Amino acid sequence: MKRLLQRIQLGLRTKLTVLIETLIVLLVLVTGIITTMREKETLEDELRKRGLAVAADLATFTIRPLLLNDLPSLRRFVNHSMEQDYVRYVMIIDPQGKVIMHSNLDEVGQMYQDQLSLAAIHSEVPGYSPSCIFAQGEHCYDLFVPIQVSGVRLGTVRLGYSYMAVEQEVAKARQQILFIGFVTTMIGIILSYLVATFIASPIKQITRAIGNVANGDLDTRLMIRRNDEIGTLADSFNTMTEDLRRTTISKDYVDSIIGSMNDTLLVIAPDLKIRSANRTTCELLGYCEDELIGKDIHLLVSQEEQVFQHEGFQGLLAEGSIVNYEMDYITKKGTLIPVLFSAAVLKNKDGMNLGVVGIARDVTERKLAEEALRESERELHFLSSQLLKAQEEERRRLSRELHDELGQSLMVLKLKLRSIQTGLLPDQVKLQKDCDEILSYINEVTENVRRLSHDLSPSILEDLGLSAAIRWLVETTTQYCHIQSSLDMADVEQVFSQDSKIMMYRLFQESLTNIVKHAQASRMSIVISKSNDQVVCCIEDDGKGFDVKKILHNNSNKKGLGLVAMYERTRMMGGTLDIWSQRETGTRITITIPFNNGGRQP
């Protein structure tokens, strides 16, 4: 039976209709039974009252005939009572139980000593038997009324009243109740169907909407406007569906982002177990997602990796994040992949740590590119140093050419011109004057050649050393360019090798040349000091200043060396060059050279 009920698929409306109709039928049945019982009781009581009234009238009318022993009158009164509806027998018995008159004349003179008769004889008040008796083929009430005159008991009237009256009335009442019950049942079916429809229809809509949502249609909404629990449920469903739609869209959006990420993503629990991994992680490391979920993170990283040791991971959970931590992932084949690992702690709404979300970027290509860049930089620095060395050699060669060839040629030209001037006549004044002008010009050219030769390869640097060369350079700049200067120089002569001295001289030469050409300065100061294991040179002016980044960018796009050459020379000595400049304030160049890189330690 239970399986049969499980197989029977009934809709909610049908179930509600059956339930409500069953309740109505039960209510009608119970009401009918109660009504019938009450009607029966009322009819029985009414029937007994009616019978007792007939018996009482008979007792009143029979007093005189009993006193006069007028049997015909008693007979007449008994017959008259028998003419009443539902009266089935009438008898008058004396106080000893002898039948004085009976509706059945054959019973006259009989002695009745049965319980009903004795009860009637001894009763001082009208009454009836508590149970029906069967008389003349029918169930009857046995009613009795004492016949008394002035307290003297003359006898008792016993009357049998048929129970048929009650049965007929009850039958009528039952028919009425059945009719009312049928009508009520029909109305109940209609009302229960309407009520069930009223209740089930929105629930059916909700069920259908839930099915649509379950199938992925998150735009489903319920158009139910009711001010009851179902209306509240519909509003809650719409709100929940909208929240679910937003959450699903956000989840799909996040999943799409995670799925399309070129970086690996891992969710690591506080116990260092992998909880989630994106597609890129699986592809990069050669694992399936199922091979990673639930595994220890040390499947992918070295046991010695500090951040994933117990203390390091607890520190990460406490600090909340880590950014661009360099480490290696281990692939399924055992190869190492360099990555930049960044992570943030994942917490719930109560602030409890759920784990760590880690994102790592494969920097293999970047590492290769960095190594290639470093190699290119090494080659570039080598080329730059070779270029600077070649430049110095070319400067020495040009200096020698200017000094030996052009200098000697100018000297010969000067001597030849003096010889010609000596041979002129005294009246050749104009020629004398022209020769003097040419000699003055030759002297000026000679001086320029000497200075240019000195600039290209200062002999003072080789003859007297770096300190003297720098001092001569400052004095020459002050003399010819009319710039006030101050020089505070420690003894650094024994610090630098010969090559380093030349590069230091070129740094000062370039700095002072820039002051003269571009700074428009009126004062400059040079401080050379030794501090700990390094030499610090500071060259400062009060000129108009410039944009350092812009100038460096412009110089990098030109064939000239400029500031870029200064940086390169400093680097070749293992030092640093710092340039500070501000518009309308001035410029400060700071050169720091370590002893062990600049040449030899003093």
C-alpha positions as CSV (number, residue, x, y, z in Angstrom):
1,M,0.0,0.0,0.0
2,K,2.8,2.3,0.9
3,R,4.6,1.6,-2.4
4,L,1.3,2.2,-4.2
5,L,0.9,5.6,-2.6
6,Q,4.5,6.4,-3.5
7,R,3.8,5.6,-7.1
8,I,0.6,7.7,-7.2
9,Q,1.8,11.2,-8.2
10,L,-0.8,13.8,-7.1
11,G,-0.4,17.5,-7.6
12,L,-0.5,19.9,-4.7
13,R,-3.9,21.2,-5.8
14,T,-5.4,17.7,-5.9
15,K,-4.0,16.9,-2.5
16,L,-5.3,20.1,-1.0
17,T,-8.7,19.5,-2.7
18,V,-8.9,15.9,-1.3
19,L,-7.7,17.0,2.1
20,I,-10.2,19.9,2.4
21,E,-13.1,17.7,1.0
22,T,-12.2,14.9,3.4
23,L,-12.3,17.4,6.3
24,I,-15.7,18.7,5.0
25,V,-17.1,15.2,4.7
26,L,-15.9,14.3,8.2
27,L,-17.3,17.6,9.5
28,V,-20.7,16.8,7.8
29,L,-20.7,13.3,9.1
30,V,-19.9,14.3,12.6
31,T,-22.4,17.2,12.5
32,G,-25.0,14.8,11.0
33,I,-24.4,12.2,13.7
34,I,-24.5,14.7,16.5
35,T,-27.6,16.4,15.0
36,T,-29.3,13.1,14.6
37,M,-28.5,12.0,18.1
38,R,-29.8,15.3,19.5
39,E,-32.9,15.2,17.3
40,K,-33.5,11.6,18.5
41,E,-33.2,12.6,22.1
42,T,-35.5,15.6,21.5
43,L,-38.1,13.4,19.8
44,E,-37.9,10.7,22.4
45,D,-38.4,13.3,25.1
46,E,-41.3,14.9,23.2
47,L,-42.9,11.5,22.6
48,R,-42.7,10.6,26.2
49,K,-44.3,13.9,27.2
50,R,-47.1,13.4,24.6
51,G,-47.7,9.8,25.9
52,L,-47.7,10.9,29.5
53,A,-50.2,13.7,28.6
54,V,-52.5,11.1,27.1
55,A,-52.1,8.8,30.1
56,A,-52.7,11.7,32.5
57,D,-55.9,12.7,30.7
58,L,-57.0,9.1,30.9
59,A,-56.2,8.9,34.6
60,T,-58.3,12.0,35.2
61,F,-61.2,10.8,33.2
62,T,-61.3,7.4,34.8
63,I,-61.5,8.5,38.5
64,R,-65.3,8.7,38.5
65,P,-65.9,5.4,36.6
66,L,-63.5,3.7,38.9
67,L,-65.3,5.0,42.0
68,L,-68.7,3.9,40.4
69,N,-67.2,0.7,39.0
70,D,-68.5,1.9,35.6
71,L,-66.7,-0.5,33.3
72,P,-68.5,0.6,30.1
73,S,-67.2,4.2,30.7
74,L,-63.7,2.9,31.4
75,R,-64.0,0.8,28.2
76,R,-65.1,3.9,26.3
77,F,-62.2,6.0,27.7
78,V,-59.7,3.3,26.9
79,N,-60.9,3.0,23.3
80,H,-60.8,6.7,22.9
81,S,-57.2,6.7,24.1
82,M,-56.4,4.0,21.6
83,E,-57.6,6.2,18.8
84,Q,-54.6,8.5,19.5
85,D,-51.6,8.2,17.1
86,Y,-48.9,5.8,18.1
87,V,-50.8,4.4,21.2
88,R,-50.5,0.6,21.0
89,Y,-52.0,-0.5,24.3
90,V,-53.9,1.0,27.3
91,M,-54.6,-0.7,30.6
92,I,-55.9,0.3,34.0
93,I,-54.7,-1.8,36.9
94,D,-55.6,-1.6,40.5
95,P,-53.1,-1.2,43.3
96,Q,-52.6,-5.0,43.5
97,G,-51.7,-5.3,39.8
98,K,-55.1,-6.7,38.6
99,V,-56.2,-5.5,35.2
100,I,-59.4,-3.5,35.6
101,M,-59.6,-2.5,31.9
102,H,-57.4,-3.2,28.9
103,S,-57.4,-2.3,25.3
104,N,-57.3,-6.1,24.8
105,L,-60.4,-7.4,26.6
106,D,-58.8,-10.8,27.0
107,E,-56.3,-9.3,29.5
108,V,-59.1,-7.9,31.8
109,G,-58.9,-9.7,35.2
110,Q,-55.3,-10.8,34.7
111,M,-52.8,-10.2,37.5
112,Y,-49.6,-8.4,36.4
113,Q,-46.7,-9.0,38.7
114,D,-43.9,-8.3,36.2
115,Q,-41.2,-5.7,36.9
116,L,-42.9,-3.0,34.7
117,S,-46.2,-3.4,36.4
118,L,-44.7,-3.5,39.9
119,A,-42.7,-0.3,39.1
120,A,-45.8,1.4,37.8
121,I,-47.9,0.3,40.8
122,H,-45.4,1.5,43.3
123,S,-44.6,4.8,41.6
124,E,-46.3,7.8,43.2
125,V,-45.5,10.0,40.2
126,P,-46.0,9.7,36.4
127,G,-43.1,8.0,34.7
128,Y,-41.9,5.5,32.1
129,S,-39.8,2.5,31.7
130,P,-36.1,3.3,31.0
131,S,-36.0,0.9,28.1
132,C,-38.4,0.1,25.2
133,I,-40.5,-3.0,25.3
134,F,-41.7,-5.0,22.3
135,A,-45.4,-5.0,22.1
136,Q,-47.6,-5.9,19.2
137,G,-44.7,-6.2,16.9
138,E,-43.3,-2.8,17.7
139,H,-40.9,-1.2,20.2
140,C,-42.9,0.9,22.6
141,Y,-42.4,3.1,25.6
142,D,-44.3,1.9,28.7
143,L,-45.8,5.0,30.3
144,F,-47.6,5.1,33.6
145,V,-49.6,7.6,35.6
146,P,-51.1,6.9,39.1
147,I,-54.8,7.4,39.6
148,Q,-55.4,9.1,42.9
149,V,-58.2,10.9,44.7
150,S,-57.5,12.8,47.9
151,G,-54.3,10.8,48.4
152,V,-56.1,7.5,47.9
153,R,-54.5,5.3,45.2
154,L,-57.3,4.0,42.9
155,G,-55.0,2.4,40.4
156,T,-52.6,3.1,37.6
157,V,-52.9,3.8,33.9
158,R,-50.3,2.1,31.8
159,L,-50.0,3.2,28.2
160,G,-47.8,1.7,25.4
161,Y,-46.5,4.5,23.1
162,S,-45.0,3.3,19.8
163,Y,-41.3,4.2,19.2
164,M,-42.1,4.4,15.5
165,A,-42.8,8.0,15.8
166,V,-39.2,8.6,16.8
167,E,-37.9,6.4,14.1
168,Q,-40.0,8.2,11.4
169,E,-38.9,11.6,12.6
170,V,-35.3,10.5,12.9
171,A,-35.5,9.0,9.4
172,K,-36.9,12.3,8.1
173,A,-34.1,14.2,9.9
174,R,-31.5,11.8,8.5
175,Q,-32.8,12.4,5.0
176,Q,-32.6,16.1,5.5
177,I,-29.1,15.8,7.0
178,L,-28.0,13.6,4.1
179,F,-29.4,16.2,1.6
180,I,-27.8,19.0,3.4
181,G,-24.6,17.0,3.6
182,F,-24.7,16.2,-0.1
183,V,-25.2,19.9,-0.9
184,T,-22.6,20.9,1.6
185,T,-20.2,18.3,0.1
186,M,-20.8,19.6,-3.5
187,I,-20.3,23.2,-2.3
188,G,-17.3,22.0,-0.3
189,I,-15.8,20.3,-3.4
190,I,-16.2,23.6,-5.3
191,L,-14.9,25.7,-2.5
192,S,-12.0,23.3,-1.7
193,Y,-11.0,23.3,-5.4
194,L,-11.1,27.1,-5.4
195,V,-9.2,27.3,-2.1
196,A,-6.7,24.7,-3.3
197,T,-6.3,26.6,-6.5
198,F,-5.8,29.8,-4.6
199,I,-3.1,28.2,-2.5
200,A,-1.6,25.8,-5.0
201,S,-1.4,28.2,-8.0
202,P,1.3,30.5,-6.6
203,I,3.1,27.5,-5.1
204,K,3.0,25.9,-8.5
205,Q,4.4,29.1,-9.9
206,I,7.1,29.1,-7.3
207,T,7.9,25.4,-8.0
208,R,8.1,26.2,-11.7
209,A,10.3,29.2,-11.0
210,I,12.6,27.1,-8.8
211,G,12.9,24.6,-11.6
212,N,13.9,27.4,-14.0
213,V,16.5,28.7,-11.6
214,A,17.8,25.1,-11.1
215,N,18.2,24.9,-14.9
216,G,20.2,28.1,-14.9
217,D,17.6,30.7,-15.8
218,L,18.4,33.3,-13.1
219,D,16.3,36.0,-14.7
220,T,13.1,34.2,-13.5
221,R,10.9,36.3,-11.3
222,L,7.5,35.7,-9.6
223,M,4.7,38.1,-10.4
224,I,2.8,37.3,-7.2
225,R,1.3,40.3,-5.3
226,R,-0.3,39.1,-2.1
227,N,-0.3,40.4,1.4
228,D,0.2,37.0,3.0
229,E,2.9,34.4,3.7
230,I,2.9,33.3,0.0
231,G,3.4,36.9,-1.1
232,T,6.3,37.2,1.4
233,L,7.7,34.0,0.1
234,A,7.5,35.2,-3.5
235,D,9.2,38.5,-2.5
236,S,11.9,36.5,-0.7
237,F,12.3,34.3,-3.7
238,N,12.8,37.2,-6.1
239,T,15.3,38.8,-3.7
240,M,17.1,35.5,-3.3
241,T,17.2,34.9,-7.0
242,E,18.5,38.4,-7.7
243,D,21.2,37.9,-5.1
244,L,22.0,34.5,-6.6
245,R,22.1,36.0,-10.1
246,R,24.5,38.7,-9.0
247,T,26.6,36.2,-7.1
248,T,26.6,33.8,-10.0
249,I,27.5,36.6,-12.4
250,S,30.3,37.6,-10.1
251,K,31.4,34.0,-9.7
252,D,31.3,33.4,-13.4
253,Y,33.1,36.7,-13.9
254,V,35.7,35.7,-11.4
255,D,35.9,32.2,-12.8
256,S,36.3,33.7,-16.3
257,I,39.1,36.0,-15.0
258,I,40.8,33.1,-13.2
259,G,40.4,30.8,-16.1
260,S,41.9,33.3,-18.5
261,M,44.7,34.3,-16.2
262,N,48.2,33.8,-17.6
263,D,49.5,33.6,-14.0
264,T,49.1,30.6,-11.8
265,L,46.7,30.7,-8.9
266,L,46.6,28.5,-5.9
267,V,44.4,28.5,-2.8
268,I,46.4,27.1,0.1
269,A,44.8,26.1,3.4
270,P,46.4,26.9,6.8
271,D,47.6,23.3,6.9
272,L,49.5,23.9,3.7
273,K,47.1,21.7,1.7
274,I,46.2,22.8,-1.9
275,R,42.5,23.6,-2.0
276,S,42.2,25.0,-5.6
277,A,44.3,25.5,-8.7
278,N,43.5,27.3,-11.9
279,R,44.1,26.1,-15.5
280,T,47.4,27.9,-15.9
281,T,48.8,26.2,-12.9
282,C,47.9,22.8,-14.2
283,E,49.3,23.5,-17.7
284,L,52.5,25.1,-16.4
285,L,53.3,22.3,-14.0
286,G,52.0,19.4,-15.9
287,Y,49.4,18.2,-13.4
288,C,45.7,17.6,-13.5
289,E,43.6,19.5,-11.1
290,D,42.6,16.3,-9.2
291,E,46.3,15.5,-8.8
292,L,46.8,18.8,-6.9
293,I,43.7,19.2,-4.8
294,G,44.3,18.0,-1.2
295,K,48.1,17.6,-1.7
296,D,50.8,19.3,0.3
297,I,52.2,22.5,-1.2
298,H,55.6,21.0,-1.0
299,L,54.6,18.9,-4.0
300,L,55.2,22.1,-6.0
301,V,57.9,23.9,-4.0
302,S,61.1,22.9,-2.2
303,Q,61.1,21.9,1.4
304,E,63.7,24.5,2.0
305,E,61.5,27.3,0.7
306,Q,61.3,29.6,3.7
307,V,57.8,31.1,3.0
308,F,56.3,27.6,3.0
309,Q,58.0,26.4,6.2
310,H,55.8,26.4,9.3
311,E,57.2,29.6,10.7
312,G,57.3,31.4,7.4
313,F,53.7,30.5,6.5
314,Q,52.4,31.5,10.0
315,G,54.2,34.8,9.5
316,L,52.5,35.2,6.1
317,L,49.1,34.5,7.8
318,A,49.9,37.1,10.5
319,E,51.2,39.8,8.1
320,G,48.4,39.3,5.6
321,S,50.3,39.4,2.3
322,I,53.6,39.0,0.4
323,V,54.5,40.6,-2.9
324,N,56.9,39.5,-5.7
325,Y,58.7,36.8,-3.7
326,E,61.2,35.1,-6.0
327,M,61.1,31.3,-5.8
328,D,60.9,28.2,-8.0
329,Y,58.0,25.9,-8.8
330,I,58.7,22.2,-9.3
331,T,56.9,20.7,-12.3
332,K,55.7,17.1,-12.5
333,K,58.8,16.2,-14.5
334,G,61.0,17.7,-11.8
335,T,62.2,20.8,-13.6
336,L,62.4,24.1,-11.9
337,I,60.4,27.2,-13.1
338,P,61.4,30.6,-11.6
339,V,58.3,32.6,-10.5
340,L,57.4,35.8,-8.8
341,F,55.0,34.7,-6.0
342,S,52.5,37.1,-4.4
343,A,49.9,36.1,-1.8
344,A,47.1,37.5,0.3
345,V,45.4,35.9,3.3
346,L,41.8,34.7,2.7
347,K,39.4,35.4,5.6
348,N,35.8,34.7,6.4
349,K,33.3,37.3,7.6
350,D,34.3,36.6,11.2
351,G,37.9,37.3,10.5
352,M,39.2,33.8,10.7
353,N,42.0,32.7,8.4
354,L,40.7,30.3,5.7
355,G,44.1,30.1,3.9
356,V,46.1,32.0,1.3
357,V,45.4,32.9,-2.3
358,G,48.7,32.8,-4.1
359,I,49.4,34.1,-7.6
360,A,52.7,33.3,-9.3
361,R,54.0,34.6,-12.6
362,D,56.4,32.5,-14.7
363,V,59.5,34.7,-15.2
364,T,61.5,32.2,-17.2
365,E,61.5,34.4,-20.2
366,R,62.2,37.4,-18.1
367,K,65.1,35.7,-16.4
368,L,66.5,34.7,-19.9
369,A,65.9,38.3,-21.0
370,E,67.6,39.7,-17.9
371,E,70.6,37.4,-18.4
372,A,70.7,38.4,-22.1
373,L,70.4,42.1,-21.0
374,R,73.2,41.7,-18.5
375,E,75.4,40.1,-21.1
376,S,74.5,42.9,-23.5
377,E,75.4,45.4,-20.8
378,R,78.7,43.7,-20.1
379,E,79.4,43.8,-23.8
380,L,78.2,47.4,-24.0
381,H,80.4,48.4,-21.0
382,F,83.3,46.6,-22.6
383,L,82.7,48.4,-25.9
384,S,82.3,51.7,-24.0
385,S,85.5,51.2,-22.1
386,Q,87.3,50.2,-25.3
387,L,85.8,53.3,-26.9
388,L,87.0,55.5,-24.1
389,K,90.4,53.9,-24.2
390,A,90.5,54.4,-27.9
391,Q,89.4,57.9,-27.5
392,E,92.2,58.6,-25.0
393,E,94.7,57.0,-27.4
394,E,93.4,59.1,-30.2
395,R,93.6,62.2,-28.0
396,R,97.2,61.4,-27.2
397,R,98.0,60.9,-30.9
398,L,96.2,64.1,-31.8
399,S,98.0,65.9,-29.0
400,R,101.4,64.7,-30.2
401,E,100.5,65.6,-33.8
402,L,99.5,69.1,-32.8
403,H,102.5,69.5,-30.6
404,D,105.1,68.0,-32.9
405,E,103.8,68.7,-36.4
406,L,101.6,71.7,-36.2
407,G,103.6,73.3,-33.4
408,Q,106.9,72.9,-35.2
409,S,105.3,74.2,-38.4
410,L,104.1,77.3,-36.7
411,M,107.5,77.8,-35.2
412,V,109.2,77.5,-38.6
413,L,106.6,79.9,-40.0
414,K,107.2,82.3,-37.2
415,L,111.0,82.3,-37.7
416,K,110.7,82.6,-41.4
417,L,108.4,85.6,-41.0
418,R,110.8,87.2,-38.6
419,S,113.6,86.7,-41.1
420,I,111.4,88.4,-43.8
421,Q,110.6,91.2,-41.4
422,T,114.3,91.8,-40.7
423,G,115.1,92.2,-44.4
424,L,112.4,94.9,-44.9
425,L,113.5,98.5,-45.6
426,P,112.8,101.2,-43.0
427,D,110.3,102.9,-45.3
428,Q,108.3,99.8,-45.7
429,V,106.2,100.6,-42.7
430,K,103.0,99.0,-43.8
431,L,104.8,95.7,-44.4
432,Q,106.4,96.0,-41.0
433,K,103.0,96.4,-39.5
434,D,101.5,93.5,-41.4
435,C,104.3,91.2,-40.3
436,D,103.7,92.2,-36.6
437,E,100.0,91.4,-37.0
438,I,100.8,88.0,-38.6
439,L,103.4,87.2,-35.9
440,S,100.8,88.1,-33.2
441,Y,98.2,85.9,-34.9
442,I,100.8,83.1,-35.2
443,N,101.5,83.5,-31.4
444,E,97.8,83.3,-30.7
445,V,97.4,80.2,-32.9
446,T,100.4,78.6,-31.2
447,E,98.9,79.3,-27.8
448,N,95.6,77.8,-28.9
449,V,97.4,74.7,-30.3
450,R,99.3,74.3,-27.1
451,R,96.1,74.6,-25.0
452,L,94.2,72.2,-27.3
453,S,97.1,69.8,-27.2
454,H,97.1,70.1,-23.4
455,D,93.4,69.5,-23.3
456,L,93.7,66.4,-25.4
457,S,96.5,64.9,-23.4
458,P,97.6,67.1,-20.5
459,S,101.3,66.6,-20.0
460,I,100.9,68.0,-16.5
461,L,98.9,65.0,-15.5
462,E,101.8,62.7,-16.5
463,D,104.5,65.1,-15.2
464,L,103.1,66.4,-11.9
465,G,100.1,64.1,-11.1
466,L,96.3,64.3,-10.7
467,S,96.2,67.0,-8.0
468,A,98.3,69.4,-9.9
469,A,96.3,68.7,-13.1
470,I,93.0,69.4,-11.4
471,R,94.4,72.5,-9.7
472,W,95.7,73.8,-13.1
473,L,92.3,73.0,-14.7
474,V,90.4,75.0,-12.1
475,E,92.8,77.9,-12.3
476,T,92.7,78.0,-16.1
477,T,88.9,77.9,-16.0
478,T,88.9,80.7,-13.5
479,Q,91.3,82.8,-15.5
480,Y,89.8,82.5,-18.9
481,C,86.1,82.3,-18.0
482,H,86.0,84.8,-15.2
483,I,84.2,82.4,-12.7
484,Q,85.0,82.7,-9.0
485,S,86.1,79.3,-7.7
486,S,87.2,77.5,-4.5
487,L,89.1,74.3,-4.3
488,D,89.4,72.1,-1.2
489,M,91.3,69.0,-2.2
490,A,92.7,66.1,-0.1
491,D,95.8,64.2,-1.1
492,V,94.5,61.5,-3.4
493,E,97.6,61.1,-5.5
494,Q,98.4,57.7,-4.3
495,V,94.7,56.4,-4.5
496,F,94.3,56.1,-8.2
497,S,96.2,54.1,-10.9
498,Q,97.4,56.0,-14.0
499,D,94.3,55.0,-16.0
500,S,92.0,56.0,-13.2
501,K,93.8,59.4,-12.9
502,I,93.1,60.0,-16.6
503,M,89.4,59.1,-16.1
504,M,89.1,61.3,-13.0
505,Y,90.8,64.2,-14.9
506,R,88.3,63.7,-17.7
507,L,85.4,63.8,-15.2
508,F,86.5,67.1,-13.8
509,Q,87.3,68.4,-17.3
510,E,83.7,67.5,-18.5
511,S,82.1,69.0,-15.4
512,L,84.0,72.3,-15.7
513,T,83.3,72.5,-19.4
514,N,79.6,72.1,-18.8
515,I,79.7,74.8,-16.2
516,V,81.4,77.2,-18.6
517,K,79.2,76.3,-21.6
518,H,75.8,75.9,-20.1
519,A,75.5,76.9,-16.4
520,Q,76.0,80.6,-16.8
521,A,77.4,80.4,-13.2
522,S,79.3,83.1,-11.3
523,R,80.7,80.8,-8.7
524,M,81.8,77.2,-8.4
525,S,83.3,75.1,-5.7
526,I,85.2,71.8,-5.8
527,V,85.7,69.6,-2.8
528,I,87.7,66.3,-2.9
529,S,87.8,64.3,0.3
530,K,88.7,60.9,1.5
531,S,86.1,59.1,3.7
532,N,86.6,55.6,5.1
533,D,87.5,53.6,2.0
534,Q,86.4,55.9,-0.7
535,V,87.1,59.2,-2.4
536,V,84.2,61.7,-2.6
537,C,84.4,64.5,-5.2
538,C,81.8,67.3,-5.1
539,I,81.5,69.9,-7.9
540,E,78.9,72.6,-7.3
541,D,77.9,75.8,-9.1
542,D,75.3,78.5,-8.7
543,G,74.2,78.4,-12.4
544,K,70.7,78.1,-14.0
545,G,70.4,74.4,-13.5
546,F,68.8,71.9,-15.8
547,D,66.5,68.8,-16.1
548,V,68.8,65.9,-15.4
549,K,66.5,63.2,-16.9
550,K,65.8,65.2,-20.0
551,I,69.5,65.9,-20.6
552,L,70.4,62.3,-20.1
553,H,67.7,61.2,-22.5
554,N,68.9,63.7,-25.1
555,N,72.5,62.7,-24.7
556,S,71.5,59.0,-25.1
557,N,70.2,59.8,-28.5
558,K,73.3,61.7,-29.7
559,K,76.7,60.6,-30.8
560,G,78.5,62.7,-28.2
561,L,79.3,61.3,-24.8
562,G,78.4,64.1,-22.4
563,L,76.9,63.1,-19.1
564,V,76.6,59.5,-20.4
565,A,80.3,59.3,-20.8
566,M,80.7,60.6,-17.2
567,Y,78.5,57.9,-15.9
568,E,80.4,55.3,-17.9
569,R,83.8,56.5,-16.7
570,T,82.5,56.4,-13.1
571,R,81.2,52.9,-13.6
572,M,84.5,51.7,-15.0
573,M,86.1,52.8,-11.8
574,G,83.5,51.0,-9.7
575,G,82.0,54.2,-8.4
576,T,78.8,56.1,-8.5
577,L,77.8,59.5,-10.0
578,D,75.0,61.5,-8.6
579,I,73.8,64.7,-10.3
580,W,71.4,67.0,-8.5
581,S,70.2,70.1,-10.3
582,Q,67.3,72.6,-9.9
583,R,66.2,75.4,-12.1
584,E,67.7,78.8,-11.1
585,T,69.4,77.3,-8.2
586,G,72.4,75.4,-9.5
587,T,73.9,72.0,-10.0
588,R,75.8,69.6,-7.7
589,I,77.8,66.6,-9.1
590,T,78.9,64.0,-6.5
591,I,81.4,61.4,-7.6
592,T,82.2,58.5,-5.2
593,I,85.1,56.1,-6.0
594,P,86.1,53.2,-3.8
595,F,89.8,52.8,-3.1
596,N,90.0,49.2,-4.2
597,N,88.2,49.9,-7.5
598,G,89.9,53.2,-8.3
599,G,93.3,51.8,-8.4
600,R,95.3,50.9,-5.3
601,Q,94.6,51.4,-1.6
602,P,96.9,54.0,0.1
